[in-house]
Amino acid sequence: MINPLTPPPILQRHPLDRVSRRLRLAGLSLVTSPILGAYFLGHGGGFSPFFCPVLKVTGVPCPGCGMTRSFVALARGDFDGAIAFHLFGPLVFTACFGIAIHLSLELYTGQKIRYPALANWLQRRQVTLLVLIALLTYHGLRLWGLAQSGELAASIAAAPLHRLFSGL
């Protein structure tokens, strides 16, 4: 008989079927692409070909602006620079790295790996809401700082959307 106080095993005896393997491979490519891209951009001396469409059109940075530069700084070993570009960059980078390890282990063993305590914690709506509030608060503080310095007004004035509406 199974003791209800004993935690369930981490490695389940459920082999991954073909669809589950493909989903994990897709997930692995999704979470490793920003890590590898940051590494090659950071060590190749090149600049990122990516830009924020929200910033480009409106002149207002989105909540994720600076995340790519933060990842590249982390790939170079510049932790302070990564935080300066985006506070959440190191956290997201670490999450991507952890998920990549998890998916790699599942693909290697061919079995599902579960972390019941972590899964229960992450599935709580309060955690999701707390992360969303923290991100939006951080974004609001960044916008306030840009507004205080005058950079936000200058960026909005130079944006195509402002020029379109001011010409009407």
Phi and psi in radians as a Rosetta constraint file:
Dihedral C 1 N 2 CA 2 C 2 CIRCULARHARMONIC -1.485 0.35
Dihedral N 2 CA 2 C 2 N 3 CIRCULARHARMONIC 2.287 0.35
Dihedral C 2 N 3 CA 3 C 3 CIRCULARHARMONIC -1.350 0.35
Dihedral N 3 CA 3 C 3 N 4 CIRCULARHARMONIC 2.171 0.35
Dihedral C 3 N 4 CA 4 C 4 CIRCULARHARMONIC -1.166 0.35
Dihedral N 4 CA 4 C 4 N 5 CIRCULARHARMONIC -0.306 0.35
Dihedral C 4 N 5 CA 5 C 5 CIRCULARHARMONIC -1.478 0.35
Dihedral N 5 CA 5 C 5 N 6 CIRCULARHARMONIC -0.262 0.35
Dihedral C 5 N 6 CA 6 C 6 CIRCULARHARMONIC -1.407 0.35
Dihedral N 6 CA 6 C 6 N 7 CIRCULARHARMONIC 2.279 0.35
Dihedral C 6 N 7 CA 7 C 7 CIRCULARHARMONIC -1.167 0.35
Dihedral N 7 CA 7 C 7 N 8 CIRCULARHARMONIC 2.610 0.35
Dihedral C 7 N 8 CA 8 C 8 CIRCULARHARMONIC -1.168 0.35
Dihedral N 8 CA 8 C 8 N 9 CIRCULARHARMONIC 2.690 0.35
Dihedral C 8 N 9 CA 9 C 9 CIRCULARHARMONIC -1.124 0.35
Dihedral N 9 CA 9 C 9 N 10 CIRCULARHARMONIC 2.553 0.35
Dihedral C 9 N 10 CA 10 C 10 CIRCULARHARMONIC -1.256 0.35
Dihedral N 10 CA 10 C 10 N 11 CIRCULARHARMONIC -0.807 0.35
Dihedral C 10 N 11 CA 11 C 11 CIRCULARHARMONIC -1.604 0.35
Dihedral N 11 CA 11 C 11 N 12 CIRCULARHARMONIC 1.923 0.35
Dihedral C 11 N 12 CA 12 C 12 CIRCULARHARMONIC -1.451 0.35
Dihedral N 12 CA 12 C 12 N 13 CIRCULARHARMONIC 2.688 0.35
Dihedral C 12 N 13 CA 13 C 13 CIRCULARHARMONIC -1.588 0.35
Dihedral N 13 CA 13 C 13 N 14 CIRCULARHARMONIC 0.821 0.35
Dihedral C 13 N 14 CA 14 C 14 CIRCULARHARMONIC -2.087 0.35
Dihedral N 14 CA 14 C 14 N 15 CIRCULARHARMONIC 1.825 0.35
Dihedral C 14 N 15 CA 15 C 15 CIRCULARHARMONIC -1.131 0.35
Dihedral N 15 CA 15 C 15 N 16 CIRCULARHARMONIC 2.630 0.35
Dihedral C 15 N 16 CA 16 C 16 CIRCULARHARMONIC -1.317 0.35
Dihedral N 16 CA 16 C 16 N 17 CIRCULARHARMONIC 2.280 0.35
Dihedral C 16 N 17 CA 17 C 17 CIRCULARHARMONIC -1.432 0.35
Dihedral N 17 CA 17 C 17 N 18 CIRCULARHARMONIC 3.103 0.35
Dihedral C 17 N 18 CA 18 C 18 CIRCULARHARMONIC -1.061 0.35
Dihedral N 18 CA 18 C 18 N 19 CIRCULARHARMONIC -0.720 0.35
Dihedral C 18 N 19 CA 19 C 19 CIRCULARHARMONIC -1.163 0.35
Dihedral N 19 CA 19 C 19 N 20 CIRCULARHARMONIC -0.748 0.35
Dihedral C 19 N 20 CA 20 C 20 CIRCULARHARMONIC -1.110 0.35
Dihedral N 20 CA 20 C 20 N 21 CIRCULARHARMONIC -0.671 0.35
Dihedral C 20 N 21 CA 21 C 21 CIRCULARHARMONIC -1.096 0.35
Dihedral N 21 CA 21 C 21 N 22 CIRCULARHARMONIC -0.777 0.35
Dihedral C 21 N 22 CA 22 C 22 CIRCULARHARMONIC -1.128 0.35
Dihedral N 22 CA 22 C 22 N 23 CIRCULARHARMONIC -0.707 0.35
Dihedral C 22 N 23 CA 23 C 23 CIRCULARHARMONIC -1.103 0.35
Dihedral N 23 CA 23 C 23 N 24 CIRCULARHARMONIC -0.705 0.35
Dihedral C 23 N 24 CA 24 C 24 CIRCULARHARMONIC -1.201 0.35
Dihedral N 24 CA 24 C 24 N 25 CIRCULARHARMONIC -0.653 0.35
Dihedral C 24 N 25 CA 25 C 25 CIRCULARHARMONIC -1.105 0.35
Dihedral N 25 CA 25 C 25 N 26 CIRCULARHARMONIC -0.723 0.35
Dihedral C 25 N 26 CA 26 C 26 CIRCULARHARMONIC -1.123 0.35
Dihedral N 26 CA 26 C 26 N 27 CIRCULARHARMONIC -0.764 0.35
Dihedral C 26 N 27 CA 27 C 27 CIRCULARHARMONIC -1.104 0.35
Dihedral N 27 CA 27 C 27 N 28 CIRCULARHARMONIC -0.702 0.35
Dihedral C 27 N 28 CA 28 C 28 CIRCULARHARMONIC -1.107 0.35
Dihedral N 28 CA 28 C 28 N 29 CIRCULARHARMONIC -0.730 0.35
Dihedral C 28 N 29 CA 29 C 29 CIRCULARHARMONIC -1.188 0.35
Dihedral N 29 CA 29 C 29 N 30 CIRCULARHARMONIC -0.570 0.35
Dihedral C 29 N 30 CA 30 C 30 CIRCULARHARMONIC -1.185 0.35
Dihedral N 30 CA 30 C 30 N 31 CIRCULARHARMONIC -0.755 0.35
Dihedral C 30 N 31 CA 31 C 31 CIRCULARHARMONIC -1.471 0.35
Dihedral N 31 CA 31 C 31 N 32 CIRCULARHARMONIC -0.378 0.35
Dihedral C 31 N 32 CA 32 C 32 CIRCULARHARMONIC -1.531 0.35
Dihedral N 32 CA 32 C 32 N 33 CIRCULARHARMONIC -0.376 0.35
Dihedral C 32 N 33 CA 33 C 33 CIRCULARHARMONIC -1.084 0.35
Dihedral N 33 CA 33 C 33 N 34 CIRCULARHARMONIC -0.737 0.35
Dihedral C 33 N 34 CA 34 C 34 CIRCULARHARMONIC -1.184 0.35
Dihedral N 34 CA 34 C 34 N 35 CIRCULARHARMONIC -0.559 0.35
Dihedral C 34 N 35 CA 35 C 35 CIRCULARHARMONIC -1.189 0.35
Dihedral N 35 CA 35 C 35 N 36 CIRCULARHARMONIC -0.859 0.35
Dihedral C 35 N 36 CA 36 C 36 CIRCULARHARMONIC -1.153 0.35
Dihedral N 36 CA 36 C 36 N 37 CIRCULARHARMONIC -0.713 0.35
Dihedral C 36 N 37 CA 37 C 37 CIRCULARHARMONIC -1.060 0.35
Dihedral N 37 CA 37 C 37 N 38 CIRCULARHARMONIC -0.744 0.35
Dihedral C 37 N 38 CA 38 C 38 CIRCULARHARMONIC -1.127 0.35
Dihedral N 38 CA 38 C 38 N 39 CIRCULARHARMONIC -0.682 0.35
Dihedral C 38 N 39 CA 39 C 39 CIRCULARHARMONIC -1.100 0.35
Dihedral N 39 CA 39 C 39 N 40 CIRCULARHARMONIC -0.858 0.35
Dihedral C 39 N 40 CA 40 C 40 CIRCULARHARMONIC -1.198 0.35
Dihedral N 40 CA 40 C 40 N 41 CIRCULARHARMONIC -0.641 0.35
Dihedral C 40 N 41 CA 41 C 41 CIRCULARHARMONIC -1.179 0.35
Dihedral N 41 CA 41 C 41 N 42 CIRCULARHARMONIC -0.674 0.35
Dihedral C 41 N 42 CA 42 C 42 CIRCULARHARMONIC -1.272 0.35
Dihedral N 42 CA 42 C 42 N 43 CIRCULARHARMONIC -0.520 0.35
Dihedral C 42 N 43 CA 43 C 43 CIRCULARHARMONIC -1.849 0.35
Dihedral N 43 CA 43 C 43 N 44 CIRCULARHARMONIC -0.088 0.35
Dihedral C 43 N 44 CA 44 C 44 CIRCULARHARMONIC -1.706 0.35
Dihedral N 44 CA 44 C 44 N 45 CIRCULARHARMONIC -0.124 0.35
Dihedral C 44 N 45 CA 45 C 45 CIRCULARHARMONIC 1.322 0.35
Dihedral N 45 CA 45 C 45 N 46 CIRCULARHARMONIC 0.062 0.35
Dihedral C 45 N 46 CA 46 C 46 CIRCULARHARMONIC -1.502 0.35
Dihedral N 46 CA 46 C 46 N 47 CIRCULARHARMONIC 3.011 0.35
Dihedral C 46 N 47 CA 47 C 47 CIRCULARHARMONIC -1.864 0.35
Dihedral N 47 CA 47 C 47 N 48 CIRCULARHARMONIC 2.688 0.35
Dihedral C 47 N 48 CA 48 C 48 CIRCULARHARMONIC -1.223 0.35
Dihedral N 48 CA 48 C 48 N 49 CIRCULARHARMONIC 2.318 0.35
Dihedral C 48 N 49 CA 49 C 49 CIRCULARHARMONIC -1.403 0.35
Dihedral N 49 CA 49 C 49 N 50 CIRCULARHARMONIC -0.052 0.35
Dihedral C 49 N 50 CA 50 C 50 CIRCULARHARMONIC -1.556 0.35
Dihedral N 50 CA 50 C 50 N 51 CIRCULARHARMONIC 2.636 0.35
Dihedral C 50 N 51 CA 51 C 51 CIRCULARHARMONIC -2.518 0.35
Dihedral N 51 CA 51 C 51 N 52 CIRCULARHARMONIC 2.799 0.35
Dihedral C 51 N 52 CA 52 C 52 CIRCULARHARMONIC -1.499 0.35
Dihedral N 52 CA 52 C 52 N 53 CIRCULARHARMONIC 2.044 0.35
Dihedral C 52 N 53 CA 53 C 53 CIRCULARHARMONIC -1.142 0.35
Dihedral N 53 CA 53 C 53 N 54 CIRCULARHARMONIC -0.545 0.35
Dihedral C 53 N 54 CA 54 C 54 CIRCULARHARMONIC -1.142 0.35
Dihedral N 54 CA 54 C 54 N 55 CIRCULARHARMONIC -0.818 0.35
Dihedral C 54 N 55 CA 55 C 55 CIRCULARHARMONIC -1.127 0.35
Dihedral N 55 CA 55 C 55 N 56 CIRCULARHARMONIC -0.721 0.35
Dihedral C 55 N 56 CA 56 C 56 CIRCULARHARMONIC -1.101 0.35
Dihedral N 56 CA 56 C 56 N 57 CIRCULARHARMONIC -0.693 0.35
Dihedral C 56 N 57 CA 57 C 57 CIRCULARHARMONIC -1.509 0.35
Dihedral N 57 CA 57 C 57 N 58 CIRCULARHARMONIC -0.746 0.35
Dihedral C 57 N 58 CA 58 C 58 CIRCULARHARMONIC -1.739 0.35
Dihedral N 58 CA 58 C 58 N 59 CIRCULARHARMONIC -0.418 0.35
Dihedral C 58 N 59 CA 59 C 59 CIRCULARHARMONIC 1.503 0.35
Dihedral N 59 CA 59 C 59 N 60 CIRCULARHARMONIC -0.021 0.35
Dihedral C 59 N 60 CA 60 C 60 CIRCULARHARMONIC -1.874 0.35
Dihedral N 60 CA 60 C 60 N 61 CIRCULARHARMONIC 2.161 0.35
Dihedral C 60 N 61 CA 61 C 61 CIRCULARHARMONIC -1.193 0.35
Dihedral N 61 CA 61 C 61 N 62 CIRCULARHARMONIC 2.525 0.35
Dihedral C 61 N 62 CA 62 C 62 CIRCULARHARMONIC -1.464 0.35
Dihedral N 62 CA 62 C 62 N 63 CIRCULARHARMONIC 2.970 0.35
Dihedral C 62 N 63 CA 63 C 63 CIRCULARHARMONIC -1.064 0.35
Dihedral N 63 CA 63 C 63 N 64 CIRCULARHARMONIC -0.369 0.35
Dihedral C 63 N 64 CA 64 C 64 CIRCULARHARMONIC -1.686 0.35
Dihedral N 64 CA 64 C 64 N 65 CIRCULARHARMONIC -0.018 0.35
Dihedral C 64 N 65 CA 65 C 65 CIRCULARHARMONIC -1.046 0.35
Dihedral N 65 CA 65 C 65 N 66 CIRCULARHARMONIC 2.294 0.35
Dihedral C 65 N 66 CA 66 C 66 CIRCULARHARMONIC 1.705 0.35
Dihedral N 66 CA 66 C 66 N 67 CIRCULARHARMONIC -0.133 0.35
Dihedral C 66 N 67 CA 67 C 67 CIRCULARHARMONIC -1.166 0.35
Dihedral N 67 CA 67 C 67 N 68 CIRCULARHARMONIC -0.731 0.35
Dihedral C 67 N 68 CA 68 C 68 CIRCULARHARMONIC -1.105 0.35
Dihedral N 68 CA 68 C 68 N 69 CIRCULARHARMONIC -0.797 0.35
Dihedral C 68 N 69 CA 69 C 69 CIRCULARHARMONIC -1.114 0.35
Dihedral N 69 CA 69 C 69 N 70 CIRCULARHARMONIC -0.582 0.35
Dihedral C 69 N 70 CA 70 C 70 CIRCULARHARMONIC -1.153 0.35
Dihedral N 70 CA 70 C 70 N 71 CIRCULARHARMONIC -0.753 0.35
Dihedral C 70 N 71 CA 71 C 71 CIRCULARHARMONIC -1.088 0.35
Dihedral N 71 CA 71 C 71 N 72 CIRCULARHARMONIC -0.762 0.35
Dihedral C 71 N 72 CA 72 C 72 CIRCULARHARMONIC -1.115 0.35
Dihedral N 72 CA 72 C 72 N 73 CIRCULARHARMONIC -0.716 0.35
Dihedral C 72 N 73 CA 73 C 73 CIRCULARHARMONIC -1.086 0.35
Dihedral N 73 CA 73 C 73 N 74 CIRCULARHARMONIC -0.714 0.35
Dihedral C 73 N 74 CA 74 C 74 CIRCULARHARMONIC -1.106 0.35
Dihedral N 74 CA 74 C 74 N 75 CIRCULARHARMONIC -0.714 0.35
Dihedral C 74 N 75 CA 75 C 75 CIRCULARHARMONIC -1.119 0.35
Dihedral N 75 CA 75 C 75 N 76 CIRCULARHARMONIC -0.484 0.35
Dihedral C 75 N 76 CA 76 C 76 CIRCULARHARMONIC -1.466 0.35
Dihedral N 76 CA 76 C 76 N 77 CIRCULARHARMONIC -0.159 0.35
Dihedral C 76 N 77 CA 77 C 77 CIRCULARHARMONIC 1.555 0.35
Dihedral N 77 CA 77 C 77 N 78 CIRCULARHARMONIC 0.219 0.35
Dihedral C 77 N 78 CA 78 C 78 CIRCULARHARMONIC -1.689 0.35
Dihedral N 78 CA 78 C 78 N 79 CIRCULARHARMONIC 1.486 0.35
Dihedral C 78 N 79 CA 79 C 79 CIRCULARHARMONIC -1.183 0.35
Dihedral N 79 CA 79 C 79 N 80 CIRCULARHARMONIC -0.711 0.35
Dihedral C 79 N 80 CA 80 C 80 CIRCULARHARMONIC -1.108 0.35
Dihedral N 80 CA 80 C 80 N 81 CIRCULARHARMONIC -0.726 0.35
Dihedral C 80 N 81 CA 81 C 81 CIRCULARHARMONIC -1.132 0.35
Dihedral N 81 CA 81 C 81 N 82 CIRCULARHARMONIC -0.655 0.35
Dihedral C 81 N 82 CA 82 C 82 CIRCULARHARMONIC -1.089 0.35
Dihedral N 82 CA 82 C 82 N 83 CIRCULARHARMONIC -0.750 0.35
Dihedral C 82 N 83 CA 83 C 83 CIRCULARHARMONIC -1.181 0.35
Dihedral N 83 CA 83 C 83 N 84 CIRCULARHARMONIC -0.633 0.35
Dihedral C 83 N 84 CA 84 C 84 CIRCULARHARMONIC -1.141 0.35
Dihedral N 84 CA 84 C 84 N 85 CIRCULARHARMONIC -0.630 0.35
Dihedral C 84 N 85 CA 85 C 85 CIRCULARHARMONIC -1.270 0.35
Dihedral N 85 CA 85 C 85 N 86 CIRCULARHARMONIC -0.761 0.35
Dihedral C 85 N 86 CA 86 C 86 CIRCULARHARMONIC -2.822 0.35
Dihedral N 86 CA 86 C 86 N 87 CIRCULARHARMONIC 2.151 0.35
Dihedral C 86 N 87 CA 87 C 87 CIRCULARHARMONIC -1.018 0.35
Dihedral N 87 CA 87 C 87 N 88 CIRCULARHARMONIC -0.615 0.35
Dihedral C 87 N 88 CA 88 C 88 CIRCULARHARMONIC -1.483 0.35
Dihedral N 88 CA 88 C 88 N 89 CIRCULARHARMONIC -0.117 0.35
Dihedral C 88 N 89 CA 89 C 89 CIRCULARHARMONIC -0.977 0.35
Dihedral N 89 CA 89 C 89 N 90 CIRCULARHARMONIC -0.927 0.35
Dihedral C 89 N 90 CA 90 C 90 CIRCULARHARMONIC -1.075 0.35
Dihedral N 90 CA 90 C 90 N 91 CIRCULARHARMONIC -0.592 0.35
Dihedral C 90 N 91 CA 91 C 91 CIRCULARHARMONIC -1.184 0.35
Dihedral N 91 CA 91 C 91 N 92 CIRCULARHARMONIC -0.788 0.35
Dihedral C 91 N 92 CA 92 C 92 CIRCULARHARMONIC -1.182 0.35
Dihedral N 92 CA 92 C 92 N 93 CIRCULARHARMONIC -0.692 0.35
Dihedral C 92 N 93 CA 93 C 93 CIRCULARHARMONIC -1.046 0.35
Dihedral N 93 CA 93 C 93 N 94 CIRCULARHARMONIC -0.812 0.35
Dihedral C 93 N 94 CA 94 C 94 CIRCULARHARMONIC -1.114 0.35
Dihedral N 94 CA 94 C 94 N 95 CIRCULARHARMONIC -0.704 0.35
Dihedral C 94 N 95 CA 95 C 95 CIRCULARHARMONIC -1.106 0.35
Dihedral N 95 CA 95 C 95 N 96 CIRCULARHARMONIC -0.773 0.35
Dihedral C 95 N 96 CA 96 C 96 CIRCULARHARMONIC -1.050 0.35
Dihedral N 96 CA 96 C 96 N 97 CIRCULARHARMONIC -0.746 0.35
Dihedral C 96 N 97 CA 97 C 97 CIRCULARHARMONIC -1.119 0.35
Dihedral N 97 CA 97 C 97 N 98 CIRCULARHARMONIC -0.773 0.35
Dihedral C 97 N 98 CA 98 C 98 CIRCULARHARMONIC -1.130 0.35
Dihedral N 98 CA 98 C 98 N 99 CIRCULARHARMONIC -0.720 0.35
Dihedral C 98 N 99 CA 99 C 99 CIRCULARHARMONIC -1.147 0.35
Dihedral N 99 CA 99 C 99 N 100 CIRCULARHARMONIC -0.658 0.35
Dihedral C 99 N 100 CA 100 C 100 CIRCULARHARMONIC -1.099 0.35
Dihedral N 100 CA 100 C 100 N 101 CIRCULARHARMONIC -0.726 0.35
Dihedral C 100 N 101 CA 101 C 101 CIRCULARHARMONIC -1.111 0.35
Dihedral N 101 CA 101 C 101 N 102 CIRCULARHARMONIC -0.795 0.35
Dihedral C 101 N 102 CA 102 C 102 CIRCULARHARMONIC -1.038 0.35
Dihedral N 102 CA 102 C 102 N 103 CIRCULARHARMONIC -0.867 0.35
Dihedral C 102 N 103 CA 103 C 103 CIRCULARHARMONIC -1.125 0.35
Dihedral N 103 CA 103 C 103 N 104 CIRCULARHARMONIC -0.642 0.35
Dihedral C 103 N 104 CA 104 C 104 CIRCULARHARMONIC -1.110 0.35
Dihedral N 104 CA 104 C 104 N 105 CIRCULARHARMONIC -0.733 0.35
Dihedral C 104 N 105 CA 105 C 105 CIRCULARHARMONIC -1.115 0.35
Dihedral N 105 CA 105 C 105 N 106 CIRCULARHARMONIC -0.721 0.35
Dihedral C 105 N 106 CA 106 C 106 CIRCULARHARMONIC -1.107 0.35
Dihedral N 106 CA 106 C 106 N 107 CIRCULARHARMONIC -0.730 0.35
Dihedral C 106 N 107 CA 107 C 107 CIRCULARHARMONIC -1.181 0.35
Dihedral N 107 CA 107 C 107 N 108 CIRCULARHARMONIC -0.664 0.35
Dihedral C 107 N 108 CA 108 C 108 CIRCULARHARMONIC -1.167 0.35
Dihedral N 108 CA 108 C 108 N 109 CIRCULARHARMONIC -0.812 0.35
Dihedral C 108 N 109 CA 109 C 109 CIRCULARHARMONIC -1.407 0.35
Dihedral N 109 CA 109 C 109 N 110 CIRCULARHARMONIC -0.391 0.35
Dihedral C 109 N 110 CA 110 C 110 CIRCULARHARMONIC 1.313 0.35
Dihedral N 110 CA 110 C 110 N 111 CIRCULARHARMONIC 0.273 0.35
Dihedral C 110 N 111 CA 111 C 111 CIRCULARHARMONIC -2.314 0.35
Dihedral N 111 CA 111 C 111 N 112 CIRCULARHARMONIC 2.734 0.35
Dihedral C 111 N 112 CA 112 C 112 CIRCULARHARMONIC -1.283 0.35
Dihedral N 112 CA 112 C 112 N 113 CIRCULARHARMONIC 2.385 0.35
Dihedral C 112 N 113 CA 113 C 113 CIRCULARHARMONIC -2.052 0.35
Dihedral N 113 CA 113 C 113 N 114 CIRCULARHARMONIC 2.226 0.35
Dihedral C 113 N 114 CA 114 C 114 CIRCULARHARMONIC -2.183 0.35
Dihedral N 114 CA 114 C 114 N 115 CIRCULARHARMONIC 2.509 0.35
Dihedral C 114 N 115 CA 115 C 115 CIRCULARHARMONIC -2.072 0.35
Dihedral N 115 CA 115 C 115 N 116 CIRCULARHARMONIC 1.528 0.35
Dihedral C 115 N 116 CA 116 C 116 CIRCULARHARMONIC -0.958 0.35
Dihedral N 116 CA 116 C 116 N 117 CIRCULARHARMONIC -0.780 0.35
Dihedral C 116 N 117 CA 117 C 117 CIRCULARHARMONIC -1.141 0.35
Dihedral N 117 CA 117 C 117 N 118 CIRCULARHARMONIC -0.757 0.35
Dihedral C 117 N 118 CA 118 C 118 CIRCULARHARMONIC -1.176 0.35
Dihedral N 118 CA 118 C 118 N 119 CIRCULARHARMONIC -0.721 0.35
Dihedral C 118 N 119 CA 119 C 119 CIRCULARHARMONIC -1.104 0.35
Dihedral N 119 CA 119 C 119 N 120 CIRCULARHARMONIC -0.736 0.35
Dihedral C 119 N 120 CA 120 C 120 CIRCULARHARMONIC -1.131 0.35
Dihedral N 120 CA 120 C 120 N 121 CIRCULARHARMONIC -0.687 0.35
Dihedral C 120 N 121 CA 121 C 121 CIRCULARHARMONIC -1.166 0.35
Dihedral N 121 CA 121 C 121 N 122 CIRCULARHARMONIC -0.773 0.35
Dihedral C 121 N 122 CA 122 C 122 CIRCULARHARMONIC -1.230 0.35
Dihedral N 122 CA 122 C 122 N 123 CIRCULARHARMONIC -0.429 0.35
Dihedral C 122 N 123 CA 123 C 123 CIRCULARHARMONIC -1.439 0.35
Dihedral N 123 CA 123 C 123 N 124 CIRCULARHARMONIC -0.131 0.35
Dihedral C 123 N 124 CA 124 C 124 CIRCULARHARMONIC -1.247 0.35
Dihedral N 124 CA 124 C 124 N 125 CIRCULARHARMONIC 2.357 0.35
Dihedral C 124 N 125 CA 125 C 125 CIRCULARHARMONIC -1.152 0.35
Dihedral N 125 CA 125 C 125 N 126 CIRCULARHARMONIC -0.500 0.35
Dihedral C 125 N 126 CA 126 C 126 CIRCULARHARMONIC -1.109 0.35
Dihedral N 126 CA 126 C 126 N 127 CIRCULARHARMONIC -0.658 0.35
Dihedral C 126 N 127 CA 127 C 127 CIRCULARHARMONIC -1.144 0.35
Dihedral N 127 CA 127 C 127 N 128 CIRCULARHARMONIC -0.801 0.35
Dihedral C 127 N 128 CA 128 C 128 CIRCULARHARMONIC -1.061 0.35
Dihedral N 128 CA 128 C 128 N 129 CIRCULARHARMONIC -0.778 0.35
Dihedral C 128 N 129 CA 129 C 129 CIRCULARHARMONIC -1.125 0.35
Dihedral N 129 CA 129 C 129 N 130 CIRCULARHARMONIC -0.710 0.35
Dihedral C 129 N 130 CA 130 C 130 CIRCULARHARMONIC -1.106 0.35
Dihedral N 130 CA 130 C 130 N 131 CIRCULARHARMONIC -0.755 0.35
Dihedral C 130 N 131 CA 131 C 131 CIRCULARHARMONIC -1.127 0.35
Dihedral N 131 CA 131 C 131 N 132 CIRCULARHARMONIC -0.741 0.35
Dihedral C 131 N 132 CA 132 C 132 CIRCULARHARMONIC -1.104 0.35
Dihedral N 132 CA 132 C 132 N 133 CIRCULARHARMONIC -0.764 0.35
Dihedral C 132 N 133 CA 133 C 133 CIRCULARHARMONIC -1.115 0.35
Dihedral N 133 CA 133 C 133 N 134 CIRCULARHARMONIC -0.730 0.35
Dihedral C 133 N 134 CA 134 C 134 CIRCULARHARMONIC -1.099 0.35
Dihedral N 134 CA 134 C 134 N 135 CIRCULARHARMONIC -0.763 0.35
Dihedral C 134 N 135 CA 135 C 135 CIRCULARHARMONIC -1.123 0.35
Dihedral N 135 CA 135 C 135 N 136 CIRCULARHARMONIC -0.773 0.35
Dihedral C 135 N 136 CA 136 C 136 CIRCULARHARMONIC -1.214 0.35
Dihedral N 136 CA 136 C 136 N 137 CIRCULARHARMONIC -0.604 0.35
Dihedral C 136 N 137 CA 137 C 137 CIRCULARHARMONIC -1.139 0.35
Dihedral N 137 CA 137 C 137 N 138 CIRCULARHARMONIC -0.787 0.35
Dihedral C 137 N 138 CA 138 C 138 CIRCULARHARMONIC -1.062 0.35
Dihedral N 138 CA 138 C 138 N 139 CIRCULARHARMONIC -0.756 0.35
Dihedral C 138 N 139 CA 139 C 139 CIRCULARHARMONIC -1.110 0.35
Dihedral N 139 CA 139 C 139 N 140 CIRCULARHARMONIC -0.746 0.35
Dihedral C 139 N 140 CA 140 C 140 CIRCULARHARMONIC -1.068 0.35
Dihedral N 140 CA 140 C 140 N 141 CIRCULARHARMONIC -0.715 0.35
Dihedral C 140 N 141 CA 141 C 141 CIRCULARHARMONIC -1.171 0.35
Dihedral N 141 CA 141 C 141 N 142 CIRCULARHARMONIC -0.641 0.35
Dihedral C 141 N 142 CA 142 C 142 CIRCULARHARMONIC -1.131 0.35
Dihedral N 142 CA 142 C 142 N 143 CIRCULARHARMONIC -0.762 0.35
Dihedral C 142 N 143 CA 143 C 143 CIRCULARHARMONIC -1.123 0.35
Dihedral N 143 CA 143 C 143 N 144 CIRCULARHARMONIC -0.701 0.35
Dihedral C 143 N 144 CA 144 C 144 CIRCULARHARMONIC -1.079 0.35
Dihedral N 144 CA 144 C 144 N 145 CIRCULARHARMONIC -0.751 0.35
Dihedral C 144 N 145 CA 145 C 145 CIRCULARHARMONIC -1.102 0.35
Dihedral N 145 CA 145 C 145 N 146 CIRCULARHARMONIC -0.715 0.35
Dihedral C 145 N 146 CA 146 C 146 CIRCULARHARMONIC -1.161 0.35
Dihedral N 146 CA 146 C 146 N 147 CIRCULARHARMONIC -0.655 0.35
Dihedral C 146 N 147 CA 147 C 147 CIRCULARHARMONIC -1.173 0.35
Dihedral N 147 CA 147 C 147 N 148 CIRCULARHARMONIC -0.704 0.35
Dihedral C 147 N 148 CA 148 C 148 CIRCULARHARMONIC -1.129 0.35
Dihedral N 148 CA 148 C 148 N 149 CIRCULARHARMONIC -0.591 0.35
Dihedral C 148 N 149 CA 149 C 149 CIRCULARHARMONIC -1.458 0.35
Dihedral N 149 CA 149 C 149 N 150 CIRCULARHARMONIC -0.234 0.35
Dihedral C 149 N 150 CA 150 C 150 CIRCULARHARMONIC 1.582 0.35
Dihedral N 150 CA 150 C 150 N 151 CIRCULARHARMONIC -0.116 0.35
Dihedral C 150 N 151 CA 151 C 151 CIRCULARHARMONIC -1.139 0.35
Dihedral N 151 CA 151 C 151 N 152 CIRCULARHARMONIC -0.634 0.35
Dihedral C 151 N 152 CA 152 C 152 CIRCULARHARMONIC -1.141 0.35
Dihedral N 152 CA 152 C 152 N 153 CIRCULARHARMONIC -0.795 0.35
Dihedral C 152 N 153 CA 153 C 153 CIRCULARHARMONIC -1.093 0.35
Dihedral N 153 CA 153 C 153 N 154 CIRCULARHARMONIC -0.720 0.35
Dihedral C 153 N 154 CA 154 C 154 CIRCULARHARMONIC -1.154 0.35
Dihedral N 154 CA 154 C 154 N 155 CIRCULARHARMONIC -0.691 0.35
Dihedral C 154 N 155 CA 155 C 155 CIRCULARHARMONIC -1.164 0.35
Dihedral N 155 CA 155 C 155 N 156 CIRCULARHARMONIC -0.724 0.35
Dihedral C 155 N 156 CA 156 C 156 CIRCULARHARMONIC -1.160 0.35
Dihedral N 156 CA 156 C 156 N 157 CIRCULARHARMONIC -0.711 0.35
Dihedral C 156 N 157 CA 157 C 157 CIRCULARHARMONIC -1.124 0.35
Dihedral N 157 CA 157 C 157 N 158 CIRCULARHARMONIC -0.528 0.35
Dihedral C 157 N 158 CA 158 C 158 CIRCULARHARMONIC -1.544 0.35
Dihedral N 158 CA 158 C 158 N 159 CIRCULARHARMONIC -0.122 0.35
Dihedral C 158 N 159 CA 159 C 159 CIRCULARHARMONIC -1.327 0.35
Dihedral N 159 CA 159 C 159 N 160 CIRCULARHARMONIC 2.578 0.35
Dihedral C 159 N 160 CA 160 C 160 CIRCULARHARMONIC -1.029 0.35
Dihedral N 160 CA 160 C 160 N 161 CIRCULARHARMONIC -0.622 0.35
Dihedral C 160 N 161 CA 161 C 161 CIRCULARHARMONIC -1.136 0.35
Dihedral N 161 CA 161 C 161 N 162 CIRCULARHARMONIC -0.707 0.35
Dihedral C 161 N 162 CA 162 C 162 CIRCULARHARMONIC -1.140 0.35
Dihedral N 162 CA 162 C 162 N 163 CIRCULARHARMONIC -0.768 0.35
Dihedral C 162 N 163 CA 163 C 163 CIRCULARHARMONIC -1.104 0.35
Dihedral N 163 CA 163 C 163 N 164 CIRCULARHARMONIC -0.633 0.35
Dihedral C 163 N 164 CA 164 C 164 CIRCULARHARMONIC -1.127 0.35
Dihedral N 164 CA 164 C 164 N 165 CIRCULARHARMONIC -0.826 0.35
Dihedral C 164 N 165 CA 165 C 165 CIRCULARHARMONIC -1.364 0.35
Dihedral N 165 CA 165 C 165 N 166 CIRCULARHARMONIC -0.479 0.35
Dihedral C 165 N 166 CA 166 C 166 CIRCULARHARMONIC -1.343 0.35
Dihedral N 166 CA 166 C 166 N 167 CIRCULARHARMONIC -0.311 0.35
Dihedral C 166 N 167 CA 167 C 167 CIRCULARHARMONIC -1.463 0.35
Dihedral N 167 CA 167 C 167 N 168 CIRCULARHARMONIC -0.144 0.35
